[in-house]
Amino acid sequence: MDEFELRLELACALYARGRISAVAGSHLAGIDLVTFQGALADRDIPRSYSVSDLHSDLAAMDRILGV
């Protein structure tokens, strides 16, 4: 197992245990968020996304779009 694989496995394991966010996992693994989400799916690790996360994302979109 090379360094990349080890970092990806660590990031996935920490995410699965709720210790880090998906964004932090992607940073730890050194890959973009979409690729990290694919790695989670490959390992059958469900993506947690709460109502609070949704509200935060909607607020961020409002700020970006100036709504």
C-alpha positions as CSV (number, residue, x, y, z in Angstrom):
1,M,0.0,0.0,0.0
2,D,1.5,3.3,-1.0
3,E,1.1,6.6,0.8
4,F,-1.9,7.8,-1.3
5,E,-3.8,4.6,-0.7
6,L,-3.0,4.8,3.0
7,R,-4.2,8.4,3.3
8,L,-7.4,7.6,1.4
9,E,-8.1,4.6,3.6
10,L,-7.5,6.7,6.7
11,A,-9.7,9.5,5.5
12,C,-12.5,7.1,4.6
13,A,-12.2,5.4,8.0
14,L,-12.2,8.6,9.9
15,Y,-15.2,9.9,7.9
16,A,-17.1,6.6,8.5
17,R,-16.6,7.1,12.3
18,G,-17.8,10.7,12.1
19,R,-14.5,12.1,13.2
20,I,-14.0,14.3,10.1
21,S,-16.2,15.9,7.4
22,A,-16.2,14.9,3.7
23,V,-14.3,18.1,2.9
24,A,-11.6,17.3,5.5
25,G,-11.5,13.7,4.2
26,S,-10.8,14.9,0.7
27,H,-8.1,17.2,1.9
28,L,-6.5,14.5,4.0
29,A,-6.6,12.1,1.0
30,G,-5.3,14.8,-1.3
31,I,-8.2,14.5,-3.8
32,D,-11.2,16.6,-4.7
33,L,-14.5,16.2,-2.9
34,V,-16.3,14.4,-5.7
35,T,-13.5,11.8,-6.0
36,F,-13.6,11.3,-2.2
37,Q,-17.4,10.8,-2.3
38,G,-16.8,8.1,-5.0
39,A,-14.2,6.4,-2.8
40,L,-16.8,6.4,0.1
41,A,-19.4,4.9,-2.3
42,D,-16.9,2.2,-3.4
43,R,-16.5,1.2,0.2
44,D,-20.3,1.3,0.9
45,I,-19.8,4.2,3.4
46,P,-23.0,6.2,3.5
47,R,-22.7,9.9,3.0
48,S,-24.1,11.7,6.0
49,Y,-26.0,14.9,5.2
50,S,-28.2,16.5,7.8
51,V,-30.9,19.1,7.6
52,S,-28.5,21.5,9.2
53,D,-26.0,20.8,6.4
54,L,-28.7,21.5,3.9
55,H,-29.6,24.9,5.5
56,S,-25.9,25.8,5.6
57,D,-25.5,25.0,1.9
58,L,-28.6,26.9,1.0
59,A,-27.4,30.0,3.0
60,A,-24.0,29.7,1.2
61,M,-25.7,29.6,-2.2
62,D,-27.8,32.7,-1.3
63,R,-24.6,34.6,-0.3
64,I,-22.8,33.5,-3.5
65,L,-25.8,34.4,-5.7
66,G,-26.6,37.6,-3.8
67,V,-30.2,36.5,-3.2
